[in-house]
Amino acid sequence: MSNSAETDVLIVGAGPAGAMSAALLAGLGVRSLMINRRRSTSTGPRSHITNQRTMEILRDLGLEESAKSLSVPKEYMGEHVYAASLAGEEFGRIPAWASHPQAHAEHELASPTRYCDLPQLYFEPLLVSEAALRGADVRFLTEYLGHFEDQDGVTARLFDHVSGVEYEVRAKYIIGADGARSLVAQNAGLPFEGQMGIGDSGSINIEFSADLSSLCEHRKGDMYWMFRAGSGINGVGVAALRMIRPWNKWMCVWGYEKSKGTPEITKEEAKKIIHEIIGTDEIPVEVGPISTWTINQQYAVRNTAGRVFCMGDAVHRHTPMGGLGLNTSVQDAYNLSWKIALVLKGKAAPTLLDSYDAERSPVAKQIVERAYKSLSTFPPVFEALCLPPVPTEAEMAEALVRLKDASEEGAKRRAALRKAMDATIIGLGGGHGVELNQRYVSRAVFPDGTPDPGFVRDKEFFYQSSTRPGAHLPHVWLTENQRRISTLDLCGKGRFTLLTGLSGIAWKHEAERVSQSLGIDLKVCVIGPGQAFVDTYGEYANISEIDESGALLVRPDMFIAFRAKDASQKSLEQLIVAMRNILGRA
């Protein structure tokens, strides 16, 4: 093997962020080398919630249907049960992952896609395969050792575990997508806030196979929550059964006290824990891999250092609550890839890359803080039951008796329990705004001078669409040849798109002039009667927040870069000014 290699972008890590970066860059004609020190993609289920924004990105790549075929649909995710055991009496349920009719309607209005449950075990091979098919160089059993940067690029040292050879790779940029213990982020000197491994307890994941259809098929959910005696998840007496494949592949999550050391439990001990949480030992159980984890609450204050860009768990490390990890990782990659491609092709100045940190680091901070806050919704459930965080068997039994007390005090307890259970929804799909409400402020957004509209409702719970520059393009249905098509389907594919109405035909000529002048691909979509795309339902006119003759310039990642209210000469002339500013070519 040669002791040196050369590529445009070295991607360290083949998880969701790395694999998405490789697939996107390859599709944009950028050479990349993606390495992974392990011999395969994830062998465990790990992350599983795939939200609307991530499904929109997969849709842009042409992978939405493949992802859906590998996933468990939204209809199998929503019945989150709270009980003493799976076979035992229920305390109540909450409608998770937008399964409540009102939440379902709001999700349907927000996107052409839906939640699904796609474990990382299946998600990663889908993306890695796509990256390779598009032409990315993918190498497993290849370890990143370090790097140094100079004026013209980055030189990384790699170790090939197959041949035992250490060699160098020369690249223009490095993407560090190497997980929560990122060596790339460490070597780049990225500053972090928060802590790893916080709290007095850790969690045990026990994968297992068992036919639980008789206990679950009538109340389909991806998680079942059990209030148990002892120290459970995050030091609270809660155990979880997570569905991996309905209804025979599962993960049992229980807790341990860190002061006693990381437990090493046998498969027989694990089977006993599982049977206790199921509530019966009459169902055969086959125990699989067992692992442990602790709570993290840490994010990078800055995700970029020179020619090194870090993403995914490398820069946002947090609890699984809200299903935000994998989704944010994928969106990091979607934000950066088109920018790198334009810079490498000489279409944009390197200053465009500064917008990656400006746009995504605030998101990292938000989701880390939100995920940790979501954990705090569980202790009030125990308080409502008049239980300590780590109850005994006797205290649990007494709480159940008190809950059924036909008295005013019993009624108060039941109302308090209902309120406490309802509050946990924020970490189980209730944070629609956390998922979709990003509003970017950076050099890659050209302001239109309008004031920030803010949010009418809680910005973490509820999505609010906007076409103000820096917001994501709203989804509405149009028609093409009498068939429905989303506004999002008009955009993406690695290029800028200009949307305008029938009386804004002048934008088409202006866009052609800008495209030729700057040498960029700028697609124009005129929406109106007699055009390829028709506002059949009148919804585009309602959400566009501009006159019919106005225009929205949409970035390759579906965020609005520029907005003009009308097609006046002054507005038309602003298009090239905006594009030059965004590309750093002013």
C-alpha positions in Angstrom: 0.0 0.0 0.0 1.2 3.5 -0.8 2.2 5.6 2.2 0.2 8.6 1.0 -3.2 9.4 -0.6 -5.0 12.5 -1.6 -8.7 13.6 -1.6 -10.8 16.7 -1.3 -12.5 15.9 1.9 -11.5 13.3 4.6 -14.5 12.2 6.6 -13.6 10.6 9.9 -16.5 8.4 11.0 -19.2 6.5 9.1 -22.1 7.1 11.4 -25.2 9.1 10.4 -23.2 12.5 10.1 -20.2 11.0 8.3 -22.2 8.8 5.9 -24.6 11.6 5.1 -21.7 13.9 4.3 -20.1 11.3 2.1 -23.3 10.6 0.2 -24.1 14.3 -0.3 -20.5 15.3 -1.3 -20.3 12.4 -3.8 -23.6 13.5 -5.3 -22.1 17.0 -5.7 -19.0 15.7 -7.5 -16.7 16.2 -4.6 -14.0 13.5 -3.9 -14.2 12.2 -0.4 -12.6 9.5 1.7 -14.7 8.2 4.5 -13.0 6.1 7.2 -14.2 4.1 10.1 -12.0 2.4 12.7 -14.5 -0.4 13.2 -15.1 -3.2 10.8 -18.7 -2.4 10.1 -21.5 0.1 10.6 -23.4 0.0 13.9 -24.2 -3.5 15.1 -26.7 -2.3 17.7 -30.0 -0.5 17.3 -28.8 2.8 19.0 -30.7 5.8 17.7 -34.1 5.1 16.2 -36.4 8.1 15.9 -36.2 9.6 12.5 -38.0 13.0 12.4 -39.6 14.9 9.6 -36.6 17.1 8.8 -34.4 14.1 8.4 -37.0 12.3 6.2 -37.1 15.5 4.1 -33.3 15.2 3.5 -33.6 11.5 2.7 -36.4 12.5 0.3 -34.0 15.0 -1.4 -31.5 12.2 -1.8 -34.1 9.9 -3.3 -33.9 7.6 -0.2 -37.2 8.3 1.5 -39.0 5.2 0.2 -36.0 3.0 1.0 -35.9 4.4 4.5 -39.6 3.8 5.0 -39.2 0.2 3.8 -36.6 -0.4 6.5 -38.5 1.4 9.3 -41.4 0.8 11.6 -44.2 3.3 10.6 -45.5 6.1 12.7 -48.7 4.2 13.4 -46.7 1.7 15.4 -45.0 4.3 17.6 -47.5 6.3 19.5 -49.0 4.4 22.4 -46.6 5.1 25.2 -47.8 3.1 28.2 -46.9 3.9 31.9 -47.4 0.8 34.1 -45.9 -1.3 36.9 -45.0 -4.0 34.3 -45.9 -4.7 30.7 -48.3 -7.4 31.7 -49.5 -5.4 34.8 -51.9 -2.6 35.5 -51.5 0.6 33.5 -51.2 4.0 35.2 -52.0 5.7 31.9 -50.8 6.4 28.3 -49.6 9.4 26.4 -49.9 9.9 22.6 -46.3 10.1 21.6 -44.7 11.0 18.2 -47.6 13.1 17.0 -50.2 10.3 17.4 -52.7 12.6 19.0 -55.1 13.8 16.3 -54.2 17.5 16.8 -50.5 16.9 16.8 -50.9 14.6 13.8 -52.7 17.3 11.9 -49.9 19.8 12.7 -47.3 17.4 11.5 -49.2 16.7 8.3 -49.3 20.4 7.6 -45.7 21.0 8.3 -44.0 18.5 6.0 -44.6 16.0 3.2 -43.0 13.4 5.4 -43.7 11.6 8.7 -41.9 10.3 11.7 -40.7 6.7 11.5 -38.7 4.4 13.7 -35.5 3.5 11.9 -32.8 2.0 14.2 -29.3 3.1 13.4 -28.5 -0.6 12.7 -30.4 -0.2 9.5 -30.0 3.6 8.9 -26.2 3.6 8.6 -25.9 0.8 5.9 -28.5 2.6 3.8 -26.4 5.8 3.8 -23.0 4.1 3.5 -24.2 2.1 0.6 -25.6 5.2 -1.1 -22.3 7.1 -0.5 -20.3 4.2 -2.1 -22.7 4.0 -5.1 -22.3 7.7 -5.7 -18.5 7.3 -5.8 -17.3 8.0 -2.3 -14.2 6.1 -1.2 -15.3 4.1 1.9 -12.7 2.3 4.1 -13.5 0.4 7.3 -10.8 -0.8 9.8 -9.1 2.5 9.2 -8.2 4.7 12.2 -7.6 8.4 12.4 -4.4 9.1 14.4 -4.0 12.9 14.1 -3.6 15.7 11.6 -1.8 19.0 11.0 -2.9 21.9 8.9 -1.1 24.4 6.7 -2.1 27.2 4.4 -3.2 24.9 1.5 -4.8 22.0 3.3 -4.7 19.3 5.9 -2.5 16.2 6.3 -4.0 13.4 8.4 -2.2 10.2 9.7 -4.3 7.0 9.3 -3.7 3.5 10.3 -5.0 0.6 8.2 -5.8 -2.3 10.6 -6.0 -4.8 7.8 -2.4 -4.3 6.5 -0.9 -2.8 9.7 0.3 0.1 7.7 0.3 3.7 8.8 -0.1 6.3 6.0 -0.9 9.9 5.3 -3.9 11.5 3.5 -3.7 15.0 2.1 -7.1 16.8 1.9 -8.5 20.2 1.5 -10.8 19.7 4.5 -11.5 17.3 7.3 -15.0 16.4 8.7 -14.8 15.0 12.2 -17.9 12.8 12.6 -16.2 10.4 15.0 -18.6 10.4 17.9 -18.8 11.6 21.4 -15.2 10.8 22.2 -14.1 12.6 19.0 -10.3 12.7 18.6 -10.7 15.1 15.7 -12.5 17.6 17.9 -9.9 17.1 20.6 -7.0 17.6 18.2 -8.7 20.6 16.6 -8.9 22.2 20.1 -12.6 22.8 20.0 -14.0 24.4 23.1 -16.8 22.6 25.0 -19.3 23.5 27.6 -21.1 21.0 29.9 -20.1 17.6 31.2 -19.9 14.0 30.2 -21.1 11.1 32.4 -23.1 13.3 34.8 -25.3 12.1 37.6 -25.1 9.3 40.2 -26.5 6.6 38.0 -26.0 4.9 34.6 -28.1 2.8 32.3 -28.0 -0.8 31.1 -29.2 -1.7 27.7 -30.2 -5.4 27.2 -31.1 -6.4 23.7 -33.4 -9.4 23.6 -35.8 -11.4 21.5 -39.2 -12.4 22.8 -42.7 -12.6 21.3 -44.6 -9.8 23.1 -47.3 -9.4 20.5 -50.0 -10.5 23.0 -49.0 -7.6 25.3 -48.3 -4.9 22.7 -50.2 -5.4 19.4 -53.4 -3.8 20.8 -51.4 -0.7 22.1 -48.7 -0.2 19.5 -45.8 1.9 20.8 -42.1 2.1 20.4 -41.5 2.6 24.1 -43.2 1.2 27.2 -42.4 2.8 30.6 -42.4 0.8 33.8 -42.4 2.3 37.3 -40.2 0.0 39.3 -38.6 -0.4 42.7 -34.8 0.5 42.7 -32.6 2.8 40.8 -33.7 3.0 37.1 -33.0 5.3 34.2 -31.1 8.4 35.4 -31.5 7.4 39.0 -35.3 7.3 38.9 -37.3 4.1 39.3 -38.3 3.9 35.6 -37.5 1.0 33.3 -38.2 1.1 29.5 -38.9 -1.6 27.0 -38.0 -0.2 23.5 -39.3 -1.9 20.4 -36.7 -2.6 17.8 -38.9 -4.7 15.5 -42.6 -5.4 16.3 -43.1 -7.4 18.4 -40.2 -9.7 18.8 -37.0 -7.6 18.9 -36.5 -5.5 22.0 -34.2 -3.5 24.2 -34.7 -3.4 28.0 -33.3 -0.3 29.6 -32.7 -0.3 33.4 -30.3 1.6 35.7 -27.4 1.1 38.1 -25.7 3.2 40.7 -22.3 4.4 39.5 -20.9 4.4 43.0 -21.0 0.6 42.9 -19.1 0.5 39.6 -20.2 -0.5 36.1 -22.1 -3.8 36.5 -21.2 -7.0 34.7 -24.4 -9.0 34.6 -24.8 -12.5 33.2 -27.4 -13.4 30.6 -29.3 -15.3 33.3 -29.4 -12.2 35.5 -30.4 -10.1 32.4 -33.2 -12.6 31.7 -34.5 -12.2 35.3 -34.5 -8.4 34.9 -36.4 -8.6 31.6 -39.0 -11.0 33.1 -39.6 -8.7 36.1 -40.2 -5.7 33.8 -42.4 -7.7 31.5 -44.3 -9.0 34.5 -44.3 -12.7 33.7 -41.6 -15.4 33.3 -43.9 -17.5 31.1 -42.7 -15.8 27.9 -39.4 -17.2 26.5 -36.6 -14.7 26.3 -33.4 -14.9 24.3 -30.8 -12.4 25.7 -28.5 -10.6 23.2 -25.8 -8.0 23.7 -25.6 -6.0 26.9 -24.1 -2.5 27.2 -24.0 0.5 29.5 -24.1 4.2 29.1 -24.2 7.4 31.1 -25.9 10.8 30.8 -24.0 13.5 28.8 -24.8 17.2 28.6 -22.0 18.8 26.5 -21.8 20.8 23.3 -19.0 22.5 21.3 -19.1 26.3 21.6 -17.5 26.3 18.2 -17.7 23.4 15.7 -15.0 24.7 13.3 -11.2 25.2 13.5 -9.5 26.2 10.3 -10.1 23.5 7.8 -11.6 21.1 10.3 -15.4 20.9 10.7 -16.9 18.6 13.4 -20.5 17.4 13.5 -22.9 14.9 15.0 -22.1 13.5 18.5 -18.6 15.0 18.1 -20.1 18.4 19.0 -23.4 17.6 20.7 -23.5 15.0 23.4 -26.8 14.4 25.2 -29.5 12.0 26.4 -31.7 10.1 24.0 -34.8 12.1 25.1 -36.6 13.7 22.1 -34.8 11.5 19.6 -32.6 14.5 18.6 -29.1 13.0 18.2 -29.2 11.2 14.8 -31.5 13.8 13.3 -29.3 16.8 14.3 -26.3 14.9 13.0 -27.8 14.4 9.6 -28.9 18.0 9.4 -25.3 19.1 10.3 -24.1 17.3 7.2 -26.9 18.7 5.0 -25.9 22.2 6.1 -22.2 21.9 5.4 -21.9 19.7 2.3 -23.2 22.1 -0.4 -21.1 24.9 1.1 -17.9 22.8 0.8 -18.8 21.8 -2.8 -19.3 25.4 -3.9 -16.0 26.5 -2.3 -14.0 23.6 -3.8 -15.5 24.3 -7.2 -14.4 28.0 -7.0 -18.0 29.2 -7.0 -17.9 30.6 -3.5 -15.2 32.1 -1.2 -14.0 30.1 1.8 -15.9 32.6 4.0 -19.1 30.8 3.1 -17.9 28.0 5.4 -18.0 30.3 8.4 -21.8 30.0 8.2 -21.6 26.4 9.3 -20.5 27.3 12.8 -22.8 30.4 12.9 -25.8 28.3 12.0 -25.3 24.9 13.6 -23.5 25.6 16.9 -26.6 27.3 18.3 -28.6 24.3 17.3 -26.2 22.0 19.2 -26.5 24.1 22.3 -30.3 24.1 22.1 -30.8 20.3 21.6 -28.3 19.4 24.4 -30.1 21.6 26.8 -33.5 20.5 25.7 -32.7 16.8 25.9 -31.4 17.2 29.4 -34.5 19.2 30.5 -36.7 16.5 29.1 -35.2 14.1 31.6 -36.5 16.3 34.4 -40.1 15.5 33.5 -39.9 12.0 35.0 -39.3 12.8 38.7 -42.6 14.7 39.0 -44.4 11.4 38.0 -43.0 9.8 41.2 -43.8 12.9 43.2 -47.4 12.6 42.0 -47.4 9.0 43.3 -45.9 10.3 46.6 -42.9 8.1 45.9 -39.2 8.8 46.4 -37.0 8.7 43.2 -35.7 5.2 44.2 -38.7 3.5 45.7 -38.9 0.1 47.5 -41.2 -2.7 46.6 -43.4 -1.9 49.6 -43.6 1.8 48.7 -44.6 0.9 45.1 -47.3 -1.4 46.3 -48.6 1.2 48.7 -48.6 3.9 46.0 -50.8 1.7 43.8 -53.3 1.3 46.6 -53.4 5.0 47.3 -53.9 5.8 43.6 -57.2 3.8 43.7 -58.5 5.4 46.8 -62.0 6.6 46.2 -61.5 9.9 48.1 -60.8 13.5 47.5 -57.1 12.8 48.3 -57.1 10.0 45.8 -58.7 12.2 43.1 -55.9 14.8 43.7 -53.3 12.1 43.3 -54.8 10.8 40.0 -55.1 14.4 38.6 -51.5 15.1 39.6 -50.3 11.8 38.0 -52.2 12.6 34.8 -50.6 16.1 34.7 -47.1 14.7 35.3 -47.4 12.0 32.7 -48.7 14.5 30.1 -45.6 16.7 30.8 -43.3 13.9 29.6 -44.5 14.4 26.0 -41.8 17.1 25.3 -39.2 14.3 25.2 -41.4 11.9 23.2 -42.3 13.8 20.1 -43.9 16.9 21.7 -41.0 19.1 20.7 -42.1 19.8 17.2 -40.6 23.3 17.3 -37.3 22.0 18.5 -37.2 19.8 15.4 -38.3 22.3 12.8 -38.0 25.9 14.1 -34.4 26.7 13.2 -33.9 30.3 12.2 -30.4 31.0 10.9 -28.4 34.2 11.1 -25.2 34.1 9.1 -23.4 35.4 6.0 -25.2 32.7 4.1 -28.5 34.6 4.7 -29.3 38.0 3.1 -31.7 39.9 5.4 -34.7 41.6 3.9 -35.0 44.3 6.6 -38.2 42.9 8.1 -38.4 42.5 11.9 -38.2 39.0 13.4 -41.8 37.8 13.7 -41.0 35.8 16.8 -43.3 32.9 17.7 -47.0 33.0 18.5 -46.8 29.8 20.6 -44.1 28.1 22.5 -41.2 27.8 20.0 -40.0 24.4 21.4 -43.4 22.7 21.4 -44.9 24.1 18.2 -43.6 24.6 14.7 -44.3 28.0 13.1 -43.6 28.5 9.4 -42.0 31.6 8.0 -40.4 32.7 4.7 -38.2 35.3 6.3 -34.6 34.8 5.3 -33.0 32.3 7.6 -36.1 30.2 8.0 -36.7 26.8 6.4 -38.9 26.9 3.3 -42.5 26.0 4.4 -44.1 22.9 2.9 -47.4 23.2 1.1 -48.9 21.1 -1.6 -48.9 22.3 -5.2 -49.8 20.3 -8.3 -47.8 19.2 -11.3 -49.7 17.5 -14.1 -52.6 17.3 -11.7 -50.5 15.4 -9.2 -49.6 16.7 -5.8 -46.0 17.9 -5.2 -44.5 19.6 -2.2 -42.8 23.0 -2.4 -39.8 21.2 -0.9 -39.7 18.9 -4.0 -39.0 21.9 -6.2 -35.8 22.6 -4.3 -32.7 20.9 -3.1 -30.5 18.6 -5.2 -27.5 20.7 -4.4 -28.6 23.9 -6.1 -30.2 27.2 -5.4 -33.9 27.6 -6.4 -35.9 30.7 -7.0 -39.7 30.5 -6.4 -42.0 33.2 -7.9 -45.6 33.6 -9.0 -47.0 34.1 -12.5 -46.7 37.9 -12.4 -43.1 37.5 -11.4 -41.9 36.2 -14.7 -39.2 39.0 -14.7 -37.4 37.0 -12.1 -36.7 34.2 -14.6 -34.7 36.5 -16.8 -32.9 38.1 -13.8 -32.0 34.6 -12.5 -30.6 33.6 -15.9 -28.4 36.7 -15.8 -27.2 36.0 -12.2 -26.5 32.4 -13.1 -24.4 33.3 -16.1 -22.6 36.0 -14.2 -21.7 33.9 -11.2 -21.4 30.5 -12.9 -23.9 28.9 -10.5 -26.8 26.6 -11.1 -30.0 28.6 -10.3 -33.3 26.8 -10.9 -36.4 29.0 -11.4 -39.9 27.7 -10.6 -42.8 29.9 -11.7 -46.0 28.9 -9.7 -49.3 29.7 -11.3 -52.0 28.8 -13.9 -50.6 27.4 -17.1 -47.2 26.8 -15.5 -45.5 23.5 -14.6 -46.4 24.1 -11.0 -49.9 25.3 -9.9 -51.0 26.6 -6.6 -54.1 24.5 -6.8 -55.1 24.8 -3.1 -54.1 28.5 -2.8 -51.8 27.5 0.1 -48.6 28.9 -1.5 -50.1 32.3 -1.7 -51.1 32.1 1.9 -47.7 31.1 3.3 -45.3 32.9 1.0 -45.7 36.3 2.8 -44.9 38.1 -0.5 -46.8 39.5 -3.5 -47.4 37.1 -6.4 -44.7 38.9 -8.3 -42.2 38.5 -5.4 -39.6 35.8 -5.0 -38.0 33.4 -2.5 -34.4 32.3 -3.1 -34.0 28.9 -1.5 -30.6 27.4 -0.6 -29.6 23.8 -1.5 -30.5 22.9 2.1 -34.0 24.3 1.8 -33.4 27.4 3.9 -34.5 30.7 2.5 -31.5 32.9 1.6 -33.3 36.0 0.1 -36.8 37.3 -0.1 -38.2 40.0 -2.3 -41.8 41.3 -1.8 -42.3 42.1 -5.5 -40.7 42.3 -8.9 -39.8 46.0 -8.9 -36.6 47.0 -10.6 -35.0 47.6 -7.2 -36.0 44.1 -6.0 -34.7 42.5 -9.1 -31.4 44.2 -8.8 -31.0 42.9 -5.2 -30.8 39.3 -6.4 -27.2 39.4 -7.6 -26.3 41.5 -4.6 -27.7 38.8 -2.3 -26.0 36.0 -4.2 -22.7 37.7 -4.1 -23.0 38.3 -0.4 -24.0 34.7 0.3 -21.2 33.3 -1.8 -18.6 35.7 -0.3 -18.1 37.3 -3.7 -19.4 40.8 -2.9 
